[in-house]
Amino acid sequence: MSSIDRKPGIDSESAILVGVYLASDRASVGHDTSDPLEELAGLVETAGAEVVGRITQNRPTPDPASYIGQGKVESLKQFVDAADADVVVFDNDLSPAQIRNLEETLGVKVLDRTEIILDIFSARAQTHEARLAVELAQLEYSLPRLKRMWTHLSRMKMGVGMRGPGEKQLETDRRLVEKRINDLRKDLKQIEQRKERAVAARSDRMTVSLVGYTNAGKSTLMNKLTDADVLAEDKLFATLDTRTRRWQLPGWGPVLLSDTVGFIRNLPHNLVASFKATLEETRQADLLIHVADASNPAALDQIAAVYEVLQELGIDEKDTLLALNKVDCVTDPLALESLRTRYPQAVLISAATGDGLPRLASAVGDALSKDFLDLEIHLPASDGKTLAFLAKYGEVLSRTYVEDRTVVHCRLPQKYIGPLRGHEDVQIRPYKGGDLSSSISSNGHVDATPQASVDEVA
């Protein structure tokens, strides 16, 4: 076997952290703090290892062979020996060749940022769905690295006219991994389809989804708003599985609130893809509450990192309300004022103390009401089905009866006007007593023009 133990994870091991900051990304997340490796240290400690040393380096470009260059490798080797470290963890993504070269020189296991994140996700996954998603991401990560895992067989000589046992075993492993990846993709596709149906079945309720950087306080906020009693720890990636609870929004009514997996900078793309089913609640939500840690010196960068992941998911244009959390932990008032200046519409809250939560609830209600229309619905008095539809999906404000017709004044989300258009005996008009100076077009949308007619629309 190789002299390097490639067992998964770094539990109970001592680790040295290495951060290489290129000219192109020197202003990325965390580099405005006194310790640019603070986040990586949190990841490593979450994975169960003890950080015993840190090294940083600025470079114009990565070294093709070792990422950090031969001189820095020699310094790192001395540091590893002096600290008796078990593993070296890079705050960068390394190629299989770079990891192999570093391990041969250093004599210890070398991991990159993606491998640490995958290890944490593997340890935290609780549901069958999450475990499948993590396994898929791990296999997709390891597939191009299988050759490194079989370096102990590379010393065996190949026979004349046939491949050596090492290469034959590598080929066998690759086929097995590829088959498992295909099986996992099929299983997750079925889960994703079931999830889409389950979420669609709840379309009678407005849905709000909590998103944000890992450890921003989403689960604590979820517990505070809904008494959900979901796991809330001061650790990275404490939540991997979506939890949905009923939230009685004051002055508005019940909505469904979902807590989701936290994001992080440089979140592995295959991990995002694998968790597509888990993030279905977020994709289908009527509103996103972006929870940000206002006490973190890198808050601006973390907010930007979350928007990058939302963009990757294709939901970056969804209505989003920014909640600046942990204001009770802010030690730099000027930094908080800078955030408020940058995001004047944000709501300042503390999920731990409850401060600002009434303001948050009011802002959520206003955001959800944005697409509500103030309408006057004319329908036959005997049409109980449509009356039930209006009561279920909207807010019925009054009912009056004129001969054999019922006139309903209600507030209804725009997305539910379409089903009403299929009834010939139902007429939809803007409420005459309101300030809505628009009419409803044939496609069910409001034409926001001052000259719009208020004539009924079939």
C-alpha positions as CSV (number, residue, x, y, z in Angstrom):
1,M,0.0,0.0,0.0
2,S,0.9,3.6,-0.4
3,S,2.6,5.2,2.7
4,I,-0.2,7.7,2.8
5,D,-3.5,6.7,4.5
6,R,-6.3,7.8,2.2
7,K,-9.1,6.9,4.6
8,P,-12.2,9.2,4.2
9,G,-12.4,12.2,6.6
10,I,-10.0,13.8,9.0
11,D,-11.6,13.0,12.3
12,S,-9.2,13.3,15.3
13,E,-6.3,14.2,13.1
14,S,-4.1,17.3,13.3
15,A,-4.1,19.6,10.3
16,I,-2.0,22.3,8.8
17,L,-4.0,24.8,6.7
18,V,-2.6,26.3,3.5
19,G,-4.2,29.2,1.6
20,V,-2.9,30.4,-1.8
21,Y,-4.4,33.7,-2.9
22,L,-4.0,34.5,-6.6
23,A,-3.9,38.0,-8.0
24,S,-7.3,37.4,-9.6
25,D,-9.1,36.5,-6.4
26,R,-7.2,38.2,-3.6
27,A,-10.3,40.2,-2.8
28,S,-12.5,37.1,-2.4
29,V,-14.5,36.0,0.6
30,G,-12.7,36.2,3.9
31,H,-9.7,38.1,2.7
32,D,-10.8,41.3,4.3
33,T,-10.4,39.7,7.8
34,S,-7.3,39.5,10.0
35,D,-7.3,35.7,9.4
36,P,-8.0,34.7,5.8
37,L,-8.0,31.0,6.8
38,E,-10.7,31.5,9.4
39,E,-13.5,29.9,7.4
40,L,-11.3,26.9,6.3
41,A,-10.4,26.4,10.0
42,G,-14.1,26.3,10.8
43,L,-14.6,23.7,8.1
44,V,-11.7,21.6,9.3
45,E,-12.9,21.8,13.0
46,T,-16.4,20.9,11.9
47,A,-15.0,17.8,10.2
48,G,-13.4,16.8,13.5
49,A,-9.7,17.7,13.1
50,E,-7.5,20.0,15.2
51,V,-5.8,22.9,13.4
52,V,-2.1,23.0,14.4
53,G,-0.7,25.5,11.9
54,R,-1.5,27.9,9.0
55,I,0.4,29.0,6.0
56,T,-0.6,31.6,3.4
57,Q,0.9,32.6,0.1
58,N,0.2,35.2,-2.6
59,R,1.0,34.1,-6.1
60,P,0.2,35.5,-9.6
61,T,-0.8,32.0,-10.9
62,P,-0.8,28.5,-9.4
63,D,2.2,26.3,-9.8
64,P,1.2,23.5,-12.2
65,A,3.0,20.8,-10.2
66,S,2.2,21.7,-6.6
67,Y,0.1,24.8,-6.7
68,I,2.4,26.6,-4.2
69,G,5.8,26.2,-5.8
70,Q,8.9,24.1,-4.9
71,G,10.3,26.5,-2.4
72,K,7.1,26.7,-0.4
73,V,6.7,22.9,-0.6
74,E,10.0,22.5,1.2
75,S,9.0,25.0,3.9
76,L,5.7,23.2,4.3
77,K,7.5,19.9,4.6
78,Q,9.5,21.3,7.5
79,F,6.4,22.7,9.1
80,V,4.6,19.3,8.8
81,D,7.5,17.4,10.4
82,A,7.9,20.0,13.2
83,A,4.2,19.9,14.1
84,D,3.9,16.2,13.5
85,A,0.7,16.9,11.4
86,D,-1.4,14.2,9.9
87,V,-3.0,16.1,7.1
88,V,-2.5,19.3,5.0
89,V,-5.7,21.0,3.9
90,F,-5.7,23.6,1.1
91,D,-8.2,26.4,0.9
92,N,-8.1,25.8,-2.9
93,D,-9.2,23.1,-5.3
94,L,-6.2,21.0,-6.4
95,S,-5.8,18.8,-9.4
96,P,-5.2,15.0,-8.9
97,A,-1.6,15.5,-10.1
98,Q,-0.9,18.3,-7.7
99,I,-2.3,16.3,-4.7
100,R,-0.2,13.3,-5.7
101,N,3.0,15.4,-6.0
102,L,2.4,17.1,-2.7
103,E,1.7,13.8,-0.9
104,E,4.8,12.2,-2.2
105,T,6.9,15.1,-1.0
106,L,5.2,15.8,2.3
107,G,4.6,12.2,3.3
108,V,1.1,13.0,4.7
109,K,-2.4,13.1,3.3
110,V,-3.3,16.3,1.3
111,L,-6.9,17.4,1.0
112,D,-8.4,20.3,-0.8
113,R,-11.4,22.6,0.1
114,T,-13.9,20.5,-1.9
115,E,-12.9,17.3,-0.2
116,I,-13.4,18.8,3.2
117,I,-16.9,20.2,2.3
118,L,-17.9,16.8,0.9
119,D,-16.6,15.1,4.1
120,I,-18.8,17.3,6.3
121,F,-21.8,16.8,4.1
122,S,-21.3,13.1,4.3
123,A,-21.1,13.2,8.1
124,R,-24.2,15.4,8.4
125,A,-26.5,13.8,5.9
126,Q,-29.4,12.2,7.8
127,T,-32.1,11.4,5.3
128,H,-32.0,8.9,2.4
129,E,-32.2,11.7,-0.1
130,A,-29.3,13.7,1.4
131,R,-27.1,10.6,1.7
132,L,-27.7,9.8,-2.0
133,A,-26.9,13.4,-3.0
134,V,-23.7,13.4,-1.0
135,E,-22.6,10.0,-2.4
136,L,-23.2,11.2,-5.9
137,A,-21.1,14.3,-5.4
138,Q,-18.3,12.3,-3.8
139,L,-18.1,9.8,-6.6
140,E,-18.1,12.5,-9.2
141,Y,-15.3,14.1,-7.4
142,S,-13.3,10.9,-7.0
143,L,-13.7,9.5,-10.5
144,P,-10.9,11.5,-12.1
145,R,-8.8,10.8,-9.0
146,L,-9.0,7.0,-9.0
147,K,-5.5,6.7,-10.5
148,R,-4.1,8.4,-7.4
149,M,-5.8,6.0,-5.1
150,W,-4.1,3.1,-6.9
151,T,-0.6,4.4,-6.9
152,H,0.6,1.5,-4.8
153,L,-0.1,-0.8,-7.8
154,S,1.8,1.3,-10.3
155,R,5.1,-0.3,-9.3
156,M,3.9,-3.7,-10.6
157,K,5.3,-4.5,-14.1
158,M,3.0,-5.1,-17.0
159,G,3.3,-8.4,-18.7
160,V,4.1,-8.6,-22.4
161,G,0.9,-8.2,-24.5
162,M,-1.3,-7.6,-21.4
163,R,-2.0,-4.9,-18.9
164,G,-0.7,-5.0,-15.4
165,P,-3.0,-5.8,-12.5
166,G,-2.9,-2.2,-11.3
167,E,-4.3,-0.8,-14.5
168,K,-6.8,-3.7,-14.8
169,Q,-8.0,-2.9,-11.2
170,L,-8.2,0.8,-12.0
171,E,-10.4,0.1,-15.1
172,T,-12.6,-2.2,-13.0
173,D,-13.0,0.5,-10.3
174,R,-13.8,3.1,-12.9
175,R,-16.5,1.0,-14.4
176,L,-18.0,0.3,-11.0
177,V,-17.9,4.0,-10.1
178,E,-19.5,5.1,-13.4
179,K,-22.3,2.5,-13.0
180,R,-23.0,3.7,-9.4
181,I,-23.0,7.3,-10.6
182,N,-25.6,6.5,-13.2
183,D,-27.7,4.6,-10.7
184,L,-27.6,7.5,-8.2
185,R,-28.6,10.0,-10.9
186,K,-31.6,7.9,-11.7
187,D,-32.6,7.5,-8.1
188,L,-32.2,11.2,-7.4
189,K,-34.2,12.1,-10.6
190,Q,-37.1,10.0,-9.3
191,I,-36.8,11.8,-5.9
192,E,-36.7,15.1,-7.6
193,Q,-39.9,14.3,-9.6
194,R,-41.6,13.2,-6.4
195,K,-40.4,16.4,-4.7
196,E,-41.8,18.5,-7.5
197,R,-45.2,16.9,-7.2
198,A,-45.2,17.2,-3.4
199,V,-44.3,20.9,-3.6
200,A,-46.8,21.5,-6.4
201,A,-49.5,19.9,-4.2
202,R,-49.0,22.6,-1.6
203,S,-49.6,25.4,-4.1
204,D,-52.7,26.4,-2.3
205,R,-50.4,28.1,0.3
206,M,-47.9,30.9,-0.2
207,T,-44.4,29.6,0.5
208,V,-41.4,31.4,1.9
209,S,-37.9,29.8,1.9
210,L,-34.9,30.8,4.1
211,V,-31.6,30.9,2.2
212,G,-28.2,32.2,3.3
213,Y,-24.6,31.5,4.1
214,T,-23.9,28.6,6.3
215,N,-24.2,29.4,10.0
216,A,-26.0,32.7,9.3
217,G,-28.8,31.7,11.7
218,K,-31.5,30.3,9.4
219,S,-32.5,27.4,11.6
220,T,-32.6,29.6,14.7
221,L,-34.9,32.0,12.9
222,M,-37.0,29.1,11.7
223,N,-37.4,27.9,15.3
224,K,-38.3,31.4,16.5
225,L,-40.9,32.0,13.9
226,T,-42.6,28.5,13.9
227,D,-41.6,26.7,17.1
228,A,-40.2,24.1,14.6
229,D,-37.6,22.7,17.0
230,V,-35.2,22.0,14.1
231,L,-31.5,21.5,14.8
232,A,-29.7,24.8,15.3
233,E,-26.0,24.6,16.1
234,D,-23.2,27.1,15.9
235,K,-21.5,24.9,13.3
236,L,-21.1,25.0,9.5
237,F,-23.7,23.0,7.6
238,A,-25.8,22.1,10.7
239,T,-28.8,21.7,8.3
240,L,-28.6,19.6,5.1
241,D,-32.3,18.6,4.8
242,T,-35.1,20.9,4.0
243,R,-37.7,21.4,6.8
244,T,-41.0,23.0,6.1
245,R,-43.3,24.3,8.8
246,R,-46.5,26.4,9.1
247,W,-45.9,30.0,9.9
248,Q,-48.8,32.1,11.1
249,L,-47.8,35.4,9.6
250,P,-49.3,38.2,11.8
251,G,-52.0,40.2,10.1
252,W,-51.7,38.1,6.9
253,G,-52.4,34.4,7.5
254,P,-50.7,31.1,7.4
255,V,-47.8,30.5,5.0
256,L,-45.3,27.7,4.6
257,L,-41.7,28.4,5.8
258,S,-38.8,26.2,4.7
259,D,-35.3,26.0,6.1
260,T,-32.6,24.9,3.6
261,V,-29.0,23.9,3.4
262,G,-26.6,26.8,3.9
263,F,-24.4,28.0,1.1
264,I,-20.7,28.8,1.2
265,R,-18.1,30.3,-1.2
266,N,-16.8,27.9,-3.9
267,L,-19.5,25.4,-3.1
268,P,-18.8,22.4,-5.3
269,H,-20.9,22.6,-8.5
270,N,-21.6,18.8,-8.5
271,L,-22.8,19.2,-4.9
272,V,-25.3,21.9,-5.9
273,A,-26.5,19.7,-8.7
274,S,-26.8,16.7,-6.4
275,F,-28.9,18.7,-3.9
276,K,-31.3,19.9,-6.6
277,A,-34.2,17.9,-5.1
278,T,-33.5,19.1,-1.6
279,L,-33.5,22.7,-2.9
280,E,-36.9,22.3,-4.7
281,E,-38.6,24.2,-1.9
282,T,-36.4,27.2,-2.7
283,R,-36.9,26.9,-6.4
284,Q,-40.7,26.9,-6.0
285,A,-41.0,29.5,-3.2
286,D,-43.0,32.7,-3.6
287,L,-40.5,34.6,-1.6
288,L,-36.9,34.1,-0.4
289,I,-35.7,35.4,2.9
290,H,-31.9,35.8,2.6
291,V,-30.5,35.6,6.1
292,A,-27.1,37.2,6.4
293,D,-24.8,37.3,9.5
294,A,-24.4,41.1,10.0
295,S,-21.7,40.4,12.7
296,N,-19.4,38.7,10.3
297,P,-16.6,40.9,9.0
298,A,-17.0,39.2,5.6
299,A,-20.8,39.8,5.4
300,L,-20.7,41.6,2.1
301,D,-18.7,38.7,0.5
302,Q,-21.0,36.1,2.0
303,I,-24.0,37.9,0.6
304,A,-22.4,37.9,-2.8
305,A,-21.5,34.2,-2.5
306,V,-25.2,33.3,-1.8
307,Y,-26.4,35.2,-4.8
308,E,-23.8,33.3,-6.9
309,V,-25.3,30.0,-5.8
310,L,-28.9,31.3,-6.4
311,Q,-27.8,32.3,-9.9
312,E,-26.4,28.8,-10.4
313,L,-29.7,27.4,-9.4
314,G,-31.5,29.7,-11.8
315,I,-33.5,31.5,-9.1
316,D,-31.5,34.7,-8.6
317,E,-34.3,36.8,-10.0
318,K,-36.9,35.5,-7.5
319,D,-38.3,38.0,-5.0
320,T,-35.9,38.2,-2.1
321,L,-36.0,40.0,1.2
322,L,-32.6,40.5,2.9
323,A,-32.6,40.0,6.7
324,L,-29.4,41.1,8.5
325,N,-29.2,38.7,11.4
326,K,-27.2,38.6,14.6
327,V,-27.3,42.4,15.1
328,D,-26.9,41.7,18.9
329,C,-23.4,40.3,18.1
330,V,-22.2,43.3,16.1
331,T,-19.0,44.8,17.6
332,D,-18.4,47.3,14.8
333,P,-21.3,49.8,14.4
334,L,-19.6,51.3,11.4
335,A,-19.6,48.0,9.6
336,L,-23.3,47.6,10.3
337,E,-24.0,51.1,9.1
338,S,-22.1,50.2,5.9
339,L,-24.4,47.2,5.4
340,R,-27.5,49.3,5.9
341,T,-26.2,51.9,3.4
342,R,-25.5,49.2,0.9
343,Y,-28.8,47.4,1.4
344,P,-31.3,50.1,2.6
345,Q,-34.3,47.8,2.2
346,A,-32.8,45.1,4.5
347,V,-34.5,44.3,7.8
348,L,-32.2,44.2,10.9
349,I,-33.0,41.3,13.2
350,S,-31.7,39.0,15.9
351,A,-33.2,35.5,15.7
352,A,-31.6,34.7,19.1
353,T,-33.3,37.5,21.0
354,G,-36.3,38.1,18.8
355,D,-35.4,41.7,18.1
356,G,-36.8,42.9,14.7
357,L,-38.9,39.9,14.0
358,P,-42.2,41.9,14.0
359,R,-40.6,44.2,11.3
360,L,-39.5,41.1,9.4
361,A,-43.0,39.6,9.5
362,S,-44.5,42.9,8.3
363,A,-42.0,43.1,5.4
364,V,-42.8,39.5,4.4
365,G,-46.5,40.3,4.4
366,D,-45.9,43.3,2.2
367,A,-43.8,41.4,-0.2
368,L,-46.3,38.5,-0.5
369,S,-49.1,41.0,-1.0
370,K,-47.3,42.7,-3.9
371,D,-48.9,40.4,-6.5
372,F,-52.3,40.4,-4.9
373,L,-55.1,42.1,-6.8
374,D,-58.1,43.9,-5.4
375,L,-61.0,42.4,-7.4
376,E,-64.7,42.3,-7.8
377,I,-65.9,38.8,-8.8
378,H,-69.4,38.3,-10.3
379,L,-70.7,34.8,-10.3
380,P,-73.9,32.8,-10.1
381,A,-75.3,32.6,-6.5
382,S,-75.3,28.8,-6.9
383,D,-71.6,28.6,-7.7
384,G,-70.3,27.3,-4.4
385,K,-67.2,25.8,-6.0
386,T,-65.9,29.2,-7.1
387,L,-66.8,30.7,-3.7
388,A,-64.8,28.0,-2.0
389,F,-61.9,28.6,-4.5
390,L,-61.8,32.3,-3.6
391,A,-61.9,31.6,0.1
392,K,-59.1,29.0,-0.1
393,Y,-56.7,31.0,-2.3
394,G,-57.6,34.6,-1.5
395,E,-59.0,36.9,1.1
396,V,-62.7,37.4,0.8
397,L,-63.5,40.9,2.1
398,S,-67.3,41.0,1.4
399,R,-70.2,39.3,-0.4
400,T,-73.3,40.9,-1.7
401,Y,-76.2,39.5,-3.7
402,V,-77.9,41.0,-6.7
403,E,-80.8,39.0,-7.9
404,D,-79.4,35.6,-8.8
405,R,-75.8,36.8,-8.8
406,T,-73.1,37.0,-6.1
407,V,-70.6,39.9,-6.1
408,V,-67.5,39.1,-4.1
409,H,-64.9,41.7,-3.1
410,C,-61.6,39.8,-2.6
411,R,-57.9,40.1,-2.7
412,L,-56.4,37.3,-4.8
413,P,-52.9,36.4,-5.9
414,Q,-52.4,37.1,-9.6
415,K,-51.3,33.5,-10.2
416,Y,-54.8,32.2,-9.3
417,I,-56.7,34.4,-11.8
418,G,-56.0,31.9,-14.6
419,P,-58.3,29.1,-13.3
420,L,-61.2,31.6,-13.0
421,R,-61.1,32.5,-16.6
422,G,-62.3,29.0,-17.6
423,H,-65.8,29.8,-16.1
424,E,-68.1,31.5,-18.6
425,D,-70.4,32.7,-15.9
426,V,-67.7,34.3,-13.8
427,Q,-66.7,37.9,-14.5
428,I,-63.6,39.6,-13.1
429,R,-63.3,43.3,-12.5
430,P,-61.0,45.6,-10.6
431,Y,-62.6,46.6,-7.4
432,K,-64.4,49.9,-8.0
433,G,-64.0,51.1,-4.5
434,G,-60.2,50.6,-4.6
435,D,-57.4,52.6,-6.2
436,L,-56.6,50.0,-8.8
437,S,-56.6,51.9,-12.1
438,S,-56.0,48.8,-14.3
439,S,-57.8,46.1,-16.0
440,I,-57.3,42.4,-16.4
441,S,-56.1,41.2,-19.8
442,S,-57.2,38.0,-21.5
443,N,-54.0,36.3,-20.3
444,G,-55.0,36.9,-16.7
445,H,-52.5,39.7,-16.0
446,V,-53.1,43.2,-14.9
447,D,-52.5,45.9,-17.5
448,A,-50.9,48.6,-15.5
449,T,-51.9,51.6,-17.6
450,P,-53.8,54.7,-16.2
451,Q,-56.2,54.6,-19.2
452,A,-57.1,51.0,-18.7
453,S,-60.8,50.2,-18.8
454,V,-62.6,48.7,-15.9
455,D,-65.0,46.8,-18.1
456,E,-65.4,43.2,-17.2
457,V,-63.1,40.7,-18.8
458,A,-64.3,37.3,-19.9
